[in-house]
Amino acid sequence: MSYWQDKVVLVTGGSSGLGRVIARAMIDVGAKVAIAGLEPEAVARAADELGPAALGVHADITRQEDVDRLFDAALDRFGRLDALVNNAGRTHRGKVLDTTPDVFRQWMELNFLATVRCTRAAVPHLLKRRGHVVNIGSLAAKSAARWVGAYPATKFAVAAYSQQLRLELGPEGLHVLLVCPGPVARKDERLYPLAGLEDVPERARRPGAGVRTKAIPPEWLAGAILRACERRQPELVVPGRARLLFALAQLWPRLGDWLVLRQT
């Protein structure tokens, strides 16, 4: 029997992209899944396509009242919670000095503080079942790059928060997995808007901000996340060779900066 059989998983940002693929993978191995998304029609459509094991909840997780309603709905429907996947988030483009404090605040709300809100709501239920918190970070959670505005700061915060959770709640049975992937493959290679970014190179507007690595198939990444949870790994970095860059950058920051400039 699958490890995930009859377990209940809540996935934020689960109506599209990687979140939807993770939800599908969970259902395929026997789990029941609540997905949260910002657009009501997209959430309803995704839940319908995922089938009877899925619950769709329209929620803006930057609002505490929506987070409370989301968890109430999931617990009312399924009666338990075994895993939370903090997947919702957005990337950003722009020069760092052109990125205002208000923009930093906006991206921090979605990419970091929403993760804090959802985790605080989930943990009392997860501790009862030695459950899992999966935080979707980025390679940018380990190493910053040029022309990505507020994004690395928000993902560095997710990485630090994940470590704090592991240190404080790991001994109580909570498993925390930080996922740091490179660019995830999409059906369309969307370019981020150029308006106001005329002096930002076009390559930096592509997924991954120009990082020289192959796009990751989302189905493969979802499977790797499930396996990492079963093994209770603390981190999943894809591609794995990026860990060498991160280690070198910690030991020799000047070398790390040089490598980042070469690889992006």
C-alpha positions as CSV (number, residue, x, y, z in Angstrom):
1,M,0.0,0.0,0.0
2,S,1.2,3.5,-0.8
3,Y,2.6,5.6,2.0
4,W,0.1,8.3,0.9
5,Q,-3.0,6.1,0.9
6,D,-5.8,8.0,2.6
7,K,-3.6,10.8,3.8
8,V,-4.8,14.4,3.4
9,V,-2.7,17.0,1.7
10,L,-3.4,20.8,1.3
11,V,-1.7,22.4,-1.6
12,T,-1.6,26.2,-2.0
13,G,-1.5,27.5,-5.5
14,G,-2.9,24.1,-6.5
15,S,-5.1,25.1,-9.4
16,S,-2.3,25.5,-11.9
17,G,1.4,24.9,-12.6
18,L,3.5,22.9,-10.3
19,G,0.9,23.0,-7.5
20,R,-1.7,21.2,-9.7
21,V,0.9,18.6,-10.8
22,I,1.7,17.9,-7.1
23,A,-2.0,17.6,-6.3
24,R,-2.4,15.1,-9.2
25,A,0.6,13.1,-8.1
26,M,-0.8,12.9,-4.5
27,I,-4.2,11.7,-5.7
28,D,-2.6,9.1,-8.0
29,V,-0.9,7.5,-5.0
30,G,-4.1,7.4,-2.9
31,A,-4.1,10.8,-1.1
32,K,-7.0,13.2,-0.7
33,V,-6.2,16.8,-1.6
34,A,-7.5,20.2,-0.9
35,I,-6.2,22.8,-3.4
36,A,-6.3,26.6,-2.8
37,G,-6.1,29.2,-5.5
38,L,-6.9,32.8,-6.1
39,E,-9.2,32.5,-9.2
40,P,-12.5,30.9,-8.4
41,E,-13.1,29.5,-11.9
42,A,-9.6,28.0,-12.1
43,V,-9.9,26.4,-8.7
44,A,-13.3,24.9,-9.5
45,R,-12.1,23.6,-12.9
46,A,-9.0,22.1,-11.4
47,A,-10.9,20.4,-8.6
48,D,-13.4,18.9,-11.1
49,E,-10.6,17.5,-13.3
50,L,-8.8,16.1,-10.3
51,G,-11.9,14.2,-9.3
52,P,-13.8,13.2,-6.1
53,A,-10.6,13.0,-4.0
54,A,-10.1,16.8,-4.5
55,L,-11.6,19.8,-2.8
56,G,-11.1,23.2,-4.3
57,V,-11.2,26.3,-2.2
58,H,-10.9,29.8,-3.5
59,A,-8.7,31.7,-1.1
60,D,-6.4,34.7,-0.9
61,I,-3.7,33.4,1.4
62,T,-2.3,36.8,2.0
63,R,-5.5,37.4,4.1
64,Q,-5.7,35.6,7.5
65,E,-9.5,35.3,7.3
66,D,-9.1,33.4,4.0
67,V,-6.5,31.1,5.5
68,D,-8.8,30.3,8.4
69,R,-11.6,29.6,6.0
70,L,-9.4,27.4,3.8
71,F,-8.3,25.2,6.7
72,D,-11.8,25.0,8.2
73,A,-13.1,23.8,4.8
74,A,-10.3,21.2,4.4
75,L,-10.8,19.8,7.9
76,D,-14.6,19.8,7.6
77,R,-14.3,17.8,4.4
78,F,-11.6,15.3,5.3
79,G,-11.3,15.4,9.1
80,R,-7.5,15.4,9.2
81,L,-4.4,16.9,7.7
82,D,-1.1,15.0,7.0
83,A,0.8,17.4,4.8
84,L,0.9,21.1,3.7
85,V,2.5,22.1,0.5
86,N,3.3,25.8,0.5
87,N,3.5,26.2,-3.3
88,A,1.8,29.5,-4.0
89,G,4.1,32.3,-5.0
90,R,5.3,34.5,-7.8
91,T,8.6,35.4,-9.4
92,H,9.7,39.0,-10.1
93,R,11.9,40.9,-12.5
94,G,13.7,44.3,-12.1
95,K,16.9,45.9,-10.9
96,V,17.2,45.8,-7.2
97,L,17.5,49.6,-6.7
98,D,14.4,50.1,-9.0
99,T,12.5,47.8,-6.7
100,T,10.7,49.9,-4.1
101,P,9.9,49.0,-0.5
102,D,6.2,48.7,-1.5
103,V,7.1,46.1,-4.1
104,F,9.3,44.2,-1.6
105,R,6.3,44.2,0.8
106,Q,3.9,43.0,-1.8
107,W,6.1,40.0,-2.8
108,M,7.0,39.3,0.8
109,E,3.3,39.0,1.6
110,L,2.7,36.2,-1.0
111,N,6.0,34.4,-1.2
112,F,6.8,34.4,2.5
113,L,4.2,35.7,4.9
114,A,1.5,33.5,3.3
115,T,3.7,30.5,4.0
116,V,3.9,31.6,7.6
117,R,0.1,32.0,7.9
118,C,-0.6,28.6,6.4
119,T,2.1,26.8,8.4
120,R,0.8,28.2,11.7
121,A,-2.7,27.0,10.8
122,A,-1.5,23.5,9.8
123,V,1.1,22.6,12.4
124,P,-1.2,21.7,15.3
125,H,-2.9,19.1,13.0
126,L,0.4,17.9,11.5
127,L,2.1,17.2,14.8
128,K,-0.7,14.7,15.6
129,R,0.4,12.6,12.6
130,R,4.1,13.3,12.3
131,G,3.1,15.1,9.2
132,H,4.9,17.2,6.5
133,V,5.4,20.8,5.6
134,V,6.8,21.2,2.1
135,N,8.0,24.7,1.3
136,I,8.6,25.4,-2.4
137,G,11.6,27.7,-2.5
138,S,13.9,28.2,-5.5
139,L,17.5,28.1,-6.4
140,A,17.1,31.8,-5.5
141,A,16.5,30.7,-1.9
142,K,20.2,29.8,-1.8
143,S,21.9,32.2,-4.2
144,A,20.7,35.6,-5.5
145,A,21.0,36.7,-9.1
146,R,20.7,39.8,-11.2
147,W,17.5,41.4,-12.4
148,V,15.1,39.5,-10.2
149,G,13.9,42.3,-8.0
150,A,12.4,41.2,-4.7
151,Y,12.3,37.5,-5.5
152,P,15.5,36.2,-3.8
153,A,14.9,38.1,-0.6
154,T,11.5,36.5,-0.3
155,K,12.9,33.0,-1.0
156,F,15.8,33.4,1.3
157,A,13.2,34.1,4.0
158,V,11.4,30.8,3.2
159,A,14.7,28.9,3.5
160,A,15.5,30.4,6.9
161,Y,11.9,29.8,8.1
162,S,12.2,26.2,7.0
163,Q,15.3,25.7,9.0
164,Q,13.8,27.3,12.1
165,L,10.8,24.9,11.8
166,R,13.1,21.9,11.5
167,L,15.1,22.9,14.6
168,E,12.2,23.7,16.8
169,L,9.5,21.2,15.7
170,G,11.5,18.4,14.2
171,P,12.1,16.8,17.6
172,E,8.3,16.9,18.1
173,G,7.8,14.9,14.9
174,L,7.2,17.5,12.2
175,H,9.0,16.9,8.9
176,V,9.9,20.0,7.0
177,L,11.2,19.8,3.4
178,L,12.6,22.8,1.6
179,V,12.4,22.4,-2.2
180,C,14.9,24.5,-4.2
181,P,14.3,23.9,-7.9
182,G,15.6,25.6,-11.0
183,P,13.1,26.7,-13.7
184,V,10.2,24.3,-14.0
185,A,9.1,23.5,-17.6
186,R,5.9,25.1,-18.8
187,K,3.7,24.5,-21.9
188,D,4.5,28.1,-22.9
189,E,7.8,29.8,-22.2
190,R,6.3,33.0,-20.9
191,L,8.3,36.2,-20.9
192,Y,7.8,38.5,-17.9
193,P,6.5,41.9,-18.9
194,L,8.9,44.4,-20.4
195,A,7.1,47.5,-19.3
196,G,9.5,49.5,-17.1
197,L,12.2,47.0,-17.6
198,E,13.7,48.2,-20.9
199,D,17.2,48.0,-19.6
200,V,16.8,44.4,-18.2
201,P,18.2,41.8,-20.7
202,E,15.5,39.7,-22.5
203,R,17.1,36.5,-21.3
204,A,16.5,37.6,-17.7
205,R,12.8,37.9,-18.4
206,R,12.6,34.1,-19.2
207,P,11.8,31.4,-16.6
208,G,14.8,31.0,-14.4
209,A,16.0,34.5,-15.1
210,G,18.6,33.2,-17.6
211,V,20.1,30.5,-15.4
212,R,22.0,28.0,-17.6
213,T,20.2,24.8,-16.7
214,K,17.6,22.6,-18.4
215,A,13.9,23.2,-17.4
216,I,12.7,20.6,-14.9
217,P,9.7,18.4,-15.9
218,P,7.0,19.2,-13.3
219,E,5.8,15.6,-13.1
220,W,9.4,14.4,-12.3
221,L,9.7,17.1,-9.6
222,A,6.4,16.2,-8.0
223,G,7.5,12.6,-7.8
224,A,10.8,13.6,-6.3
225,I,9.0,15.7,-3.7
226,L,6.8,12.7,-2.7
227,R,9.8,10.5,-2.3
228,A,11.7,13.2,-0.3
229,C,8.8,13.4,2.1
230,E,8.7,9.6,2.5
231,R,12.4,9.7,3.4
232,R,11.9,12.8,5.6
233,Q,14.7,14.7,3.8
234,P,15.3,18.2,5.0
235,E,16.1,19.7,1.5
236,L,15.7,18.9,-2.2
237,V,17.9,20.9,-4.5
238,V,17.4,20.4,-8.3
239,P,19.7,20.2,-10.2
240,G,21.8,18.6,-7.5
241,R,25.0,20.1,-8.8
242,A,23.9,23.5,-7.7
243,R,24.7,22.5,-4.1
244,L,28.4,22.7,-5.0
245,L,27.9,26.4,-6.1
246,F,26.1,27.1,-2.8
247,A,28.8,25.5,-0.7
248,L,31.6,27.4,-2.6
249,A,29.7,30.7,-2.2
250,Q,29.5,30.2,1.5
251,L,33.2,29.5,1.8
252,W,34.4,32.1,-0.8
253,P,31.7,34.7,-1.5
254,R,33.8,36.4,-4.2
255,L,34.1,33.0,-6.1
256,G,30.4,32.5,-5.6
257,D,29.6,35.8,-7.2
258,W,31.9,35.0,-10.1
259,L,30.2,31.7,-10.6
260,V,26.7,33.2,-10.5
261,L,27.7,35.8,-13.1
262,R,29.1,33.0,-15.3
263,Q,26.0,30.8,-14.9
264,T,23.2,33.4,-15.4
